[in-house]
Amino acid sequence: MSAPKLFDVQVEGQTMVVVCMISAGSLAGEDMSYELTGLLDRFENSDLRNVVIDLQKAAYFGTSMLQVMTALWKRVRARGGKMALCNVSDMGREVLHVTRFDSLWPMCPSRDEALQVVNG
């Protein structure tokens, strides 16, 4: 049995848009690790510079999702790019605030606005 598809990836110019496809609060670390490896490989084997993470379908997320965000952020920062989050729920904003990640990445109300932030 293959791992569930947790993320959908789209490319817009030099930006990878990572769409979390399910609520990521109780994801098994093994599945997340498998998909994270794929995300990082795709980013590193391209000329992409920026990442937008769309959390519209993830009302809540926990440590595993924060690890994904951090790993992507390290790659983005190494390339001099930018990262932004969009469609973050109120609960997601609280998680980001408590962990102080809200000071690292802009949170935008829509994907279009996040794309403008990273490409601007």
N, C-alpha and C positions, 0 to 999 in steps of 0.2 A: 504494500500500500504506500502511495506517495504522500508526502507531507501536504497539508492543506495550503492552499494559496492564500497567504496572509496579505500580500501586497500586490497591487497592480502598478506597473511602471510605465510612464509615458515620458517622451522627450519633447521639449519645446525649446528649440535653439540650443543654447549651452546649459540648459537646466533640466535636471531629472526631476520629474514630479512623481513622488511616491504616495500612492493612495492606499491607506490602511483599509482593507476590505471588511474587517470584522472588529467588534469591540475587543480591545487588546488587554483586558484586565486580567484574564486568567489563562493566557496562552502558555502552552508548554514551552519551556526554555529550549528544548531540543528542536522543535519546529521553528521557533523564532531564529535560532542560531543558523539553521539550514538556510532559511530565506535571507538572513542578513549577509551570509557569505555570498549569495547570489547578487544582492544589491551592491555590495562593495566591489565585487569582481566587475560588474557592469559599469560602475562608476570609474574604477581605476583603468579599465581597458577602453576608455573613450576620451574625447576631448571636452567632456562636460566639466563645468566649473561650479555650478550652483545646484542647490536642492530645495525643493518645496515639498513639505510633508502635509498632505491633505488628510485631516482627521475627521471628516464629516461622518463616516460610518463608525467611528470609535468614540462613543460617548465617554468611555472611561478607559484609561490605560494605566499600566503599572511599570514596575522596574524593567521588565523585558523591553517594552517600547522605549523607555528612556535610554536603555543601552543601545538600541538601534539608532536613535537620534544622535547620541553622543558619538558613536562610531562613524556615522555619516558626516557629522560636523567636523571631526578630525580630518577626514579626507578633503572636505570642502575648504577648510581653513588652510591646509597644506597647498592648495591650488590658488589661494588668494580669492576664493569665491565667497558667496553669501548663501545663507540658509534662512528660510522663513517657514512658519507653520500657518496653516489656514483651516478655517471651519472647526476651531477648537471649541468644544462644549464648555459650559461653566465648570463642570467637574474637572475637565481636563486642564482648564486655566488654574484651578486650585492646586492640582497636582504639580503643575509647572511652577507655580508661585512658591509652594512649600519647599520644593527642591531647588529653588532659585534659578531654574533654567529659563524662567521668563525674562531674565536679564540678558541671556545669550542670543535669543532668537526673537525677531518680531513675530507677533501673532496678528494675522490679517483676517478680516471677516470673509474674504472670498479668495478663490484660487487666482483670479485675474489680478487682484491687488497684491497678492504674494509674489506673483511673477513680476509685477512692476517693481516691487521692492528689491528683489534679487537682481533684476536686469538693469536697474536704474543707476 
